[in-house]
Amino acid sequence: MNVTSIAISIGTFILGFAANKLLDWITGVASKQLKKRTIDCDYHDFYNGAHRDVVITSSGFPFFSPFNIKASLNSGKTFLLAMPVGVDREDKEMACFSPVDRWTESFDSFIKGNSLSETLEEIRREVFQSFCDKTQGNYFNGKTLGVNHIDGLSRTTDNREQPILSIDFFETDYYTHKIIGRLLDKIQFDSSLVQKDMAGVYSWSRNSFGISLILIIPKDNMILLTKRSKKAAFTEDKEWIYVSVTEALSETDFDEETGAPDISKAVFRGIQEELGIKEIQLKSDTLRFYESFYETKFHQDNIVASIELSETLSFKDIAELLAKDKFMEIKEVIPLPKNKKEIATFIENNEEQMRSQTIFTLESFMARLEE
């Protein structure tokens, strides 16, 4: 083979190699663009698209104003499970547990009709022991509020026709919530039944109501996410990425004048307890509520919310704050650009580290952002 032939062979090889590399690059770019368009389409069709482990129970568009959320406490309905038989009720540590079962006829029928009495008692003993041992995030038992029914179909009578959200709550506690959650994990329970449960027949499965809040930082044009500590509940020894604040509505969140549950009060309490941010450091008039939803993995009702931080505070300012529950609940705070595509990319890259309620909350918030 002469020198010319060798040169041609080498040149052909180089050109072929370069062409393959160029083709791979073009294919990669096209694939990424197609993936981005697919992501955009998924989020654009927010209501008809599937949401992992989530059933939407109401939606306020563009949002529910705090003034248009009508919360009530159903005084005729209480759902509390007692301690296991044989526990010494004289112990002061036991004062926060109900001495007797207080449950609904529908729950009684469900247990008996599905032969779950023995299963319920077994779970009751296991959960109670975890509270005694302070394991699995069960450090103390406090009163919480369950959901009898939710109605987001009404509108104000003025020309703005703003959406109204009505929620009828009942008294329960965290211990009961953990028992029912374990029970539902063991059986084939159709969680979609809660979506149209206006009569509260399945309210016994809805014994916790949480707020999934996104804090907006205008100074940095960012939103705040958190990485949860392994010390928090439901961690499975993993540091999950959550939204800014996840807070359960409790017995402390009542309007002092009306005596009714106050979701806004729970928002401000949660922000201060978990992030150390006081109400005066927030732009209270920017508080918005979006979708309410039932999360089927942890059997909990939630509502998506957002609020803006004061213009004077940056991410750095709040990252350094101390807070009552920060050490126990939060490992790290994470800034994320308040941008639809940036949020979509973050979800795509971190989906395995995020709970379904976190993903849904970000999707709900993102659906209201401009491109």
Stockholm file with secondary structure:
# STOCKHOLM 1.0

chainA/1-371         MNVTSIAISIGTFILGFAANKLLDWITGVASKQLKKRTIDCDYHDFYNGAHRDVVITSSGFPFFSPFNIKASLNSGKTFLLAMPVGVDREDKEMACFSPVDRWTESFDSFIKGNSLSETLEEIRREVFQSFCDKTQGNYFNGKTLGVNHIDGLSRTTDNREQPILSIDFFETDYYTHKIIGRLLDKIQFDSSLVQKDMAGVYSWSRNSFGISLILIIPKDNMILLTKRSKKAAFTEDKEWIYVSVTEALSETDFDEETGAPDISKAVFRGIQEELGIKEIQLKSDTLRFYESFYETKFHQDNIVASIELSETLSFKDIAELLAKDKFMEIKEVIPLPKNKKEIATFIENNEEQMRSQTIFTLESFMARLEE
#=GR chainA/1-371 SS CCHHHHHHHHHHHHHHHHHHHHHHHHHHHHHHHHHHHHHHHHHHTTTTSCCTTEEEEEEEEEEECGGGEEEEEEEEEECBCBCCTTCCTTSGGGGGSBSSCBCCHHHHHHHHHTTCHHHHHHHHHHHHHHHHHTCTTCCCCCEEEEEEEEEEEEECSSTTCCEEEEEEEEEEEHHHHHHHHHHHHHSCCCGGGGGGCTTCTTGGGCCCEEEEEEEEETTTTEEEEEEECTTSTTCTTCCCEECSEEEECBTTCBCTTTCSBCHHHHHHHHHHHHHCCCGGGEEEEEEEEEEEEEETTTTEEEEEEEEEECTTCCHHHHHTCCCTTHHHHEEEEEEEESCHHHHHHHHHHHGGGBCHHHHHHHHHHHTTSCC
#=GC SS_cons         CCHHHHHHHHHHHHHHHHHHHHHHHHHHHHHHHHHHHHHHHHHHTTTTSCCTTEEEEEEEEEEECGGGEEEEEEEEEECBCBCCTTCCTTSGGGGGSBSSCBCCHHHHHHHHHTTCHHHHHHHHHHHHHHHHHTCTTCCCCCEEEEEEEEEEEEECSSTTCCEEEEEEEEEEEHHHHHHHHHHHHHSCCCGGGGGGCTTCTTGGGCCCEEEEEEEEETTTTEEEEEEECTTSTTCTTCCCEECSEEEECBTTCBCTTTCSBCHHHHHHHHHHHHHCCCGGGEEEEEEEEEEEEEETTTTEEEEEEEEEECTTCCHHHHHTCCCTTHHHHEEEEEEEESCHHHHHHHHHHHGGGBCHHHHHHHHHHHTTSCC
//
